[in-house]
Amino acid sequence: MDAVSREIFGFEALMRWHHPTLGPVAPPKIVEASIDIGIEQTLLGYTLATVLSQLADWKRQNLLNGMNVAINVTAAELCSPLFPTTLARLLEEHGVPGNCLELELLEDGIVGNLERCLTNINQSKKLGVQFAIDDFGTGFSSLSYLHRIPADTLKIDKTFVERIEDDQTSTALVNSIVTLGRITGMKTVAEGIENQAQAIMMKAFQCDYLQGYYFDRPLSAARATQLMKNNKKYPL
């Protein structure tokens, strides 16, 4: 949600698996399993195709209006020599502008594979694709790494956001990350907003976007489409 307009700015697409015996399997477990058995590239291709198909549908309905959808990408996926060409092909096939797609990178994964990833990141950005550093503040990268990564967005980890009401250290850290984003020309997203007080505080810090269960639970594509049509404004 845009912290100023209080309107939907974008979505994050996460894969969920309703296993017949295990029940609901969370997104991190799916990614972990796909890496263990070596199908992460196949899974990424499926995710990209599904998200771009949905974006193409919203485009036909004139619902995009600067909207984007974010998906998580591992360093191994991003570093694949096939990544830029696969991404370009899928964007062309679905007729979706690159700036409607945001790829979220884990901080630690970038640091360990920076040189290999930078070429593909730069090639992808030529297509208009946006990049976000996910869970910022939980990894071990230095500011020199942050300076080299051509990211567009910093996503503040929810473990900091959830403590800002009663923990001065977390409050100071979150405020500092927002300031860092502003200095480096990156937008900031506060993850894990679960109540109105957190939303109000993050807006006061001038965080650009707010994300969390306070605004909505995980949605189906049909429900997300309806929200976009209603042009809903969220309370703060």
Secondary structure as GFF3:
##gff-version 3
##sequence-region A 1 236
A	DSSP	beta_strand	10	12	.	.	.	ID=ss1
A	DSSP	beta_strand	17	19	.	.	.	ID=ss2
A	DSSP	beta_strand	23	25	.	.	.	ID=ss3
A	DSSP	alpha_helix	27	36	.	.	.	ID=ss4
A	DSSP	alpha_helix	40	60	.	.	.	ID=ss5
A	DSSP	beta_strand	68	73	.	.	.	ID=ss6
A	DSSP	alpha_helix	75	79	.	.	.	ID=ss7
A	DSSP	alpha_helix	83	94	.	.	.	ID=ss8
A	DSSP	three_ten_helix	98	100	.	.	.	ID=ss9
A	DSSP	beta_strand	101	106	.	.	.	ID=ss10
A	DSSP	alpha_helix	107	112	.	.	.	ID=ss11
A	DSSP	alpha_helix	114	125	.	.	.	ID=ss12
A	DSSP	beta_strand	130	136	.	.	.	ID=ss13
A	DSSP	alpha_helix	143	148	.	.	.	ID=ss14
A	DSSP	beta_strand	153	156	.	.	.	ID=ss15
A	DSSP	alpha_helix	158	161	.	.	.	ID=ss16
A	DSSP	alpha_helix	168	183	.	.	.	ID=ss17
A	DSSP	beta_strand	187	190	.	.	.	ID=ss18
A	DSSP	alpha_helix	196	204	.	.	.	ID=ss19
A	DSSP	beta_strand	209	210	.	.	.	ID=ss20
A	DSSP	alpha_helix	221	230	.	.	.	ID=ss21
###
